[in-house]
Amino acid sequence: IADRREGIGVCGWILVSLSFLLVLITFPISIWACIKVIREYERAVVFRLGRILSKKAKGPGLIFIFPCTDTFIKVDLRTVTCNIPPQEILTKDAVTTQVDGVVYYRIHSAVSAVANVTDVHSATFLLAQTTLRNVLGTQSLAQLLAGREEIAHSIQAILDSATEQWGIKVARVEIKDVRIPVAMQRAMAAEAEAAREAKAKIVAAEGEMNASKALKQASMVLSESPAGLQLRYLQTLTALAAENNSTIVFPLPINMLESFGQKNRGG
């Protein structure tokens, strides 16, 4: 009580006393103007003669205020969704992009939100825009496309530390969309296609090399057995005849002709 008297002074307490007498004189009509209902998700910052009463917010439930000397401001403690419109940003590697996002925050200190900033929601919105532009301006296009989650966490940390004195707690930051120019999209598509073609050629070349090694090993095995080469040749002809119903003319091996010639001369 002594602290309160020192805060509002003697004249202030005289005015409060007169306000209390006015409530008693006009009771019970005045009770409807003195009692206010604060919802569960709200808090009321009460000012008595311009000073915050008790240095803390009141509610939820019923609160009592004196007419003429007390005023109050309701503060919503629910999570607020702040949509950041598309921001044109020049990345670290000189690429112009448009990035939009969303910020989720809530007020955890109603007194700070009322006493330390004029419009807490507008201030948070403008700060989120500026922070988004500043953080993304230090990233390259590849980092922006691949590291959205890390960038969002860094933006959240910066916003949370900056809005702490406003009574704001930033719960989450998300980057919704990254738009790049059409010419840049075509260039990136051409680059990706060229990279895929180069990889396909490398894979094909490796396959040819492996096939040539296998054929070399097979030829070395067949060279050690001439009869095995003839059997492989006949097996290939059999497979071709089974697939295509056609007549296949193939030459006889030279060694077979020589053996027939030797038998005829001997006879």
Secondary structure as UniProt FT lines:
FT   HELIX           2..25
FT   TURN            26..30
FT   HELIX           31..34
FT   STRAND          35..38
FT   TURN            40..41
FT   STRAND          42..48
FT   TURN            49..50
FT   STRAND          51..52
FT   HELIX           53..55
FT   STRAND          61..64
FT   TURN            67..69
FT   STRAND          70..76
FT   STRAND          80..90
FT   TURN            92..93
FT   STRAND          96..107
FT   HELIX           110..115
FT   HELIX           120..136
FT   TURN            137..138
FT   HELIX           141..146
FT   HELIX           148..162
FT   HELIX           164..166
FT   STRAND          168..179
FT   HELIX           182..223
FT   HELIX           226..243
FT   HELIX           254..266
//
